[in-house]
């Protein structure tokens, strides 16, 4: 990756760190969401994550933003555990469910019941997935980089960027959105309104997921 690209990524990461530092406070830093995943269905997952976040009280959403929308992923069937552990939001097809955000101890029963979601191999994914009303005047593009990651990492990156973009007002239930799976998200794809940037083991930054306006790449 070019030095210019690394400079861009450092700038994006610095902006996100400043945003996190300004949000949440001490109480916010203890918050986590929990996501129970039965199977990976990208369209249902994105829609569920948007609806989960859009339904949060604004103060709670702001506090959760201070934890960088921290989420714990667990493996299980949301419909089978619904009686004992009702979710705040369930995906339309029942493939995933969102709980919290809350102090982790308040969801201890859920964590004891289910194992961590672990899936090293990323399943085949469609190149593009359409959500919302395609006739809408305003549309968003959602990119997720798939090179070198497993299913758990994919869901983490996707959940982070969707939830943070929703808190920022970029996404809402029913927003016209195109999810694009690409190997890498390059700067040439355009200007990003919201990004998830992480460092590899060698210290190189990479953009794992991003939301852009239609026509940005």
C-alpha positions in Angstrom: 0.0 0.0 0.0 1.3 3.4 -0.9 2.6 6.0 1.7 -0.3 8.3 0.6 -2.8 5.6 1.4 -1.2 5.0 4.8 -1.5 8.7 5.5 -5.1 8.7 4.5 -5.8 5.7 6.8 -3.9 7.3 9.7 -6.1 10.4 9.3 -9.3 8.3 9.3 -8.2 6.4 12.3 -7.2 9.5 14.2 -10.7 11.1 13.5 -12.4 7.9 14.8 -10.2 7.9 18.0 -11.1 11.5 18.7 -14.8 10.8 18.2 -14.6 7.8 20.6 -12.7 9.9 23.2 -15.4 12.6 23.1 -18.3 10.1 23.6 -19.4 7.8 26.4 -17.5 8.8 29.5 -16.8 6.2 32.3 -20.2 4.5 32.1 -20.0 4.2 28.3 -16.6 2.5 28.5 -18.2 -0.5 30.2 -20.9 -1.1 27.5 -20.9 -4.0 25.1 -23.5 -5.2 22.6 -23.9 -9.0 22.2 -24.7 -10.5 18.8 -25.9 -14.1 18.6 -25.3 -15.6 15.1 -26.9 -18.8 13.8 -25.8 -18.4 10.2 -24.4 -15.7 8.0 -26.9 -13.9 5.8 -25.4 -10.5 4.8 -28.6 -8.7 3.8 -30.5 -9.8 6.9 -27.5 -9.0 9.1 -27.0 -5.5 7.8 -30.7 -4.7 8.0 -30.8 -6.1 11.6 -27.8 -4.1 12.7 -29.3 -0.9 11.3 -32.6 -1.5 13.0 -30.9 -2.4 16.3 -28.9 0.8 16.4 -31.6 3.0 15.1 -33.8 1.8 17.9 -31.4 2.8 20.7 -32.0 5.8 22.9 -29.7 8.5 21.6 -27.8 8.8 24.9 -27.2 5.0 25.0 -26.0 5.1 21.4 -23.6 7.9 22.1 -22.3 6.1 25.2 -21.8 2.9 23.1 -20.0 4.9 20.5 -17.4 5.7 23.2 -16.5 2.0 23.3 -16.1 2.0 19.5 -19.4 0.0 19.3 -17.8 -2.9 21.1 -19.7 -6.2 20.4 -19.3 -9.8 21.6 -20.3 -12.4 19.0 -21.8 -15.7 20.2 -22.9 -18.8 18.3 -26.5 -19.9 18.7 -30.1 -19.8 17.4 -31.8 -16.6 18.5 -35.3 -18.2 18.1 -34.5 -21.1 20.4 -33.3 -18.9 23.2 -35.9 -16.1 22.8 -38.1 -17.2 25.7 -35.2 -17.0 28.2 -33.2 -14.3 26.5 -35.3 -11.9 24.4 -33.3 -9.8 22.0 -33.6 -6.1 21.4 -33.5 -6.9 17.6 -33.8 -10.1 15.6 -32.9 -10.3 11.9 -35.9 -10.7 9.7 -35.0 -14.3 8.9 -33.9 -15.2 12.4 -30.3 -15.7 11.5 -28.9 -13.2 14.0 -30.0 -11.2 17.0 -28.7 -8.2 18.9 -28.7 -7.6 22.7 -27.7 -4.6 24.8 -25.6 -2.5 24.6 -25.2 -3.1 28.3 -22.7 -3.7 31.1 -21.4 -7.2 30.3 -22.4 -8.6 33.7 -26.1 -7.9 33.0 -25.9 -10.3 30.1 -23.8 -12.9 31.9 -26.5 -15.6 31.5 -26.4 -15.3 27.8 -22.6 -15.5 27.7 -22.6 -18.6 29.9 -25.2 -20.3 27.7 -23.5 -19.8 24.4 -20.0 -20.3 23.1 -18.0 -17.6 21.2 -18.8 -17.4 17.5 -15.8 -19.0 15.8 -15.7 -19.6 12.0 -12.2 -19.3 10.4 -13.3 -19.8 6.8 -15.3 -17.1 5.1 -18.2 -18.7 3.1 -18.9 -17.7 -0.5 -20.4 -14.3 -0.6 -22.2 -12.5 -3.4 -20.3 -9.6 -5.0 -23.2 -7.3 -4.4 -26.3 -7.2 -2.2 -29.1 -4.7 -2.6 -31.1 -3.4 0.4 -33.8 -0.9 0.8 -35.7 0.9 -2.0 -33.6 1.0 -5.2 -35.8 3.8 -6.5 -34.7 6.2 -3.7 -33.1 9.4 -4.7 -30.2 9.0 -2.2 -28.2 5.8 -1.9 -25.3 4.5 0.1 -22.5 2.1 -0.8 -21.2 -0.3 1.9 -17.8 -1.9 1.2 -16.4 -4.8 3.1 -12.8 -6.1 2.4 -12.7 -9.9 2.4 -9.1 -10.7 1.7 -7.4 -12.7 4.4 -10.2 -12.8 7.0 -12.5 -15.4 8.5 -16.3 -15.2 9.1 -16.0 -13.9 12.6 -13.8 -11.0 11.5 -16.1 -10.3 8.6 -19.1 -10.0 11.0 -17.1 -7.8 13.4 -16.1 -5.3 10.7 -19.5 -5.3 9.1 -21.3 -4.8 12.4 -18.9 -2.0 13.5 -19.2 0.1 10.4 -23.0 -0.4 10.0 -23.7 0.6 13.6 -21.4 3.6 13.6 -22.8 4.8 10.3 -26.3 4.5 11.7 -25.4 6.5 14.9 -23.9 9.1 12.6 -27.2 9.4 10.6 -25.8 7.9 7.4 -28.0 4.8 7.5 -31.5 4.2 8.7 -34.1 1.4 8.3 -35.1 1.2 4.7 -32.1 3.2 3.4 -31.3 2.3 -0.2 -27.9 0.6 0.2 -25.7 -1.6 -1.9 -23.3 -3.9 -0.1 -20.2 -4.7 -2.1 -17.7 -7.4 -1.2 -14.2 -6.6 -2.5 -10.8 -8.0 -1.7 -9.5 -4.6 -0.6 -10.9 -1.1 -0.3 -8.6 1.3 -2.0 -8.6 5.1 -1.8 -9.5 5.2 -5.5 -13.0 4.0 -4.7 -13.8 7.5 -3.4 -14.4 9.5 -0.3 -15.7 7.6 2.6 -18.3 9.0 5.1 -17.5 6.3 7.7 -14.7 3.7 7.8 -13.3 1.0 10.0 -9.5 1.0 10.0 -7.3 -1.5 11.9 -3.6 -2.3 12.0 -2.2 -5.6 10.8 0.3 -7.6 12.8 3.1 -5.8 10.8 1.7 -2.4 11.7 0.3 -1.6 8.3 -3.2 0.0 8.4 -6.0 -1.3 6.3 -9.6 -0.2 5.7 -11.8 -3.2 6.6 -15.2 -1.7 5.9 -16.6 1.7 4.7 -19.7 3.5 3.8 -19.7 5.9 0.9 -22.2 7.9 -1.1 -23.4 6.4 -4.4 -21.1 7.2 -7.2 -18.0 7.1 -5.0 -16.5 4.1 -6.7 
